[in-house]
């Protein structure tokens, strides 16, 4: 009976691999939308999966080096905002990118440019603020990894 369970598990895993391999590639718009979602979720891993693979690899190496040195990333993420505030730059206690709209997009082979408008909602202590911004994302279609963000420019909305 155990052989049947093993065979069933192997066949199931093979189907998962086949289905995952057949998933449609992400579009530039999906990459930008995923990036904004990762920002709002404060999900560093998903955020890194949206950027240039060389920069993603560098970020992973830096994070690994920090972990290997014994520095607690959790403690550092709590300490850095305080240090920045001491330097005179207010760091929001919370923030989100809301109301994202794609304004226009241009695709030229393995390059894409997407202009979006967003509302940056921040909270510093009890003060809430909303500010419109325009973001211009430049993307490149990397072989094997798909569309990744290679540059972001921000201007007032």
C-alpha positions as CSV (number, residue, x, y, z in Angstrom):
1,X,0.0,0.0,0.0
2,X,2.9,2.4,0.7
3,X,4.1,2.1,-2.8
4,X,0.7,3.5,-4.1
5,X,1.0,6.5,-1.8
6,X,4.6,7.1,-3.0
7,X,3.5,6.9,-6.6
8,X,0.5,9.2,-6.0
9,X,2.8,11.7,-4.3
10,X,5.3,11.6,-7.2
11,X,2.6,12.0,-9.8
12,X,1.1,14.9,-7.9
13,X,4.4,16.7,-7.6
14,X,5.0,16.2,-11.3
15,X,1.6,17.8,-12.1
16,X,2.5,20.8,-9.9
17,X,5.8,21.2,-11.7
18,X,4.1,21.0,-15.1
19,X,1.3,23.4,-14.2
20,X,3.8,25.9,-12.7
21,X,6.0,25.7,-15.8
22,X,3.0,26.4,-18.0
23,X,1.9,29.5,-16.0
24,X,1.8,32.5,-18.3
25,X,4.7,34.9,-17.9
26,X,4.1,38.1,-15.9
27,X,3.4,41.2,-17.9
28,X,5.1,44.6,-17.2
29,X,1.8,45.8,-15.6
30,X,1.6,42.7,-13.3
31,X,5.2,43.3,-12.2
32,X,4.4,47.0,-11.3
33,X,1.2,46.0,-9.5
34,X,3.0,43.2,-7.6
35,X,5.7,45.7,-6.6
36,X,3.2,48.1,-5.2
37,X,1.4,45.3,-3.4
38,X,4.7,44.1,-1.9
39,X,5.5,47.7,-0.7
40,X,2.1,47.9,1.0
41,X,2.5,44.4,2.5
42,X,6.1,45.3,3.6
43,X,7.1,42.0,1.9
44,X,10.8,42.3,1.2
45,X,11.0,39.0,-0.6
46,X,8.2,39.8,-3.1
47,X,9.7,43.3,-3.5
48,X,13.1,41.9,-4.4
49,X,11.5,39.5,-6.9
50,X,10.2,42.6,-8.8
51,X,13.6,44.3,-9.4
52,X,16.6,43.7,-11.6
53,X,18.1,40.2,-10.8
54,X,21.6,41.6,-10.2
55,X,20.2,44.1,-7.6
56,X,18.1,41.3,-6.1
57,X,21.1,39.1,-5.8
58,X,23.1,41.9,-4.2
59,X,20.4,42.6,-1.7
60,X,20.2,38.9,-0.8
61,X,24.0,38.9,-0.3
62,X,23.9,42.0,2.0
63,X,21.0,40.6,4.0
64,X,22.8,37.2,4.4
65,X,26.0,39.0,5.5
66,X,24.0,41.0,8.1
67,X,22.4,37.8,9.4
68,X,25.7,35.9,9.4
69,X,27.3,38.7,11.4
70,X,24.8,38.2,14.2
71,X,22.9,41.5,13.6
72,X,19.2,41.0,14.2
73,X,17.4,42.3,11.2
74,X,14.3,42.8,13.3
75,X,16.1,45.0,15.8
76,X,17.8,46.9,13.0
77,X,14.5,47.6,11.3
78,X,13.2,49.1,14.6
79,X,16.4,51.1,15.2
80,X,17.1,52.6,11.8
81,X,13.9,54.8,11.7
82,X,14.8,56.3,15.1
83,X,18.3,57.1,13.9
84,X,17.0,58.7,10.8
85,X,14.5,60.8,12.9
86,X,17.4,61.9,15.1
87,X,19.1,63.3,12.0
88,X,16.0,65.4,11.4
89,X,14.2,63.3,8.7
90,X,10.7,62.2,9.9
91,X,10.0,58.6,9.2
92,X,6.4,57.6,8.9
93,X,5.1,55.1,11.5
94,X,3.0,53.7,8.7
95,X,2.5,54.3,5.0
96,X,0.7,52.9,1.9
97,X,0.5,53.4,-1.8
98,X,-3.2,53.8,-2.6
99,X,-5.4,54.4,-5.6
100,X,-2.8,53.2,-8.2
101,X,-3.8,53.9,-11.7
102,X,-1.8,53.2,-14.9
103,X,-1.7,56.4,-16.8
104,X,0.1,55.1,-19.9
105,X,2.6,52.5,-21.0
106,X,5.0,51.9,-23.8
107,X,6.5,48.6,-24.9
108,X,9.6,48.4,-27.1
109,X,10.9,44.8,-27.4
110,X,12.4,43.8,-24.1
111,X,11.9,47.3,-22.6
112,X,8.8,48.8,-21.1
113,X,7.8,52.1,-19.4
114,X,4.8,52.4,-17.3
115,X,3.5,55.7,-15.8
116,X,1.3,55.4,-12.8
117,X,-0.4,57.8,-10.4
118,X,-0.6,56.8,-6.7
119,X,-1.6,58.4,-3.4
120,X,1.0,58.1,-0.8
121,X,-0.8,57.8,2.6
122,X,1.5,58.3,5.6
123,X,1.1,58.6,9.3
124,X,3.7,60.2,11.7
125,X,2.4,59.8,15.2
126,X,-1.2,61.2,15.0
127,X,-0.7,63.2,11.8
128,X,-2.1,61.6,8.7
129,X,-1.1,62.9,5.3
130,X,-2.1,62.1,1.7
131,X,0.0,63.2,-1.3
132,X,-0.4,62.4,-5.0
133,X,2.6,61.2,-6.9
134,X,3.4,60.1,-10.4
135,X,5.8,57.2,-10.7
136,X,7.6,56.2,-13.9
137,X,8.7,52.6,-13.9
138,X,11.3,51.3,-16.4
139,X,11.3,47.6,-16.9
140,X,13.4,45.0,-18.8
141,X,12.4,41.5,-19.8
142,X,15.2,39.4,-18.5
143,X,15.6,35.9,-20.1
144,X,14.6,33.3,-17.6
145,X,13.2,35.7,-15.0
146,X,10.8,37.9,-17.0
147,X,9.8,41.5,-16.5
148,X,11.7,43.3,-13.8
149,X,11.9,46.9,-12.6
150,X,15.2,48.5,-13.5
151,X,14.4,52.1,-12.5
152,X,11.7,54.2,-10.8
153,X,11.4,57.9,-11.0
154,X,9.0,59.9,-8.8
155,X,7.5,63.4,-9.3
156,X,4.8,65.3,-7.6
157,X,1.3,64.3,-8.7
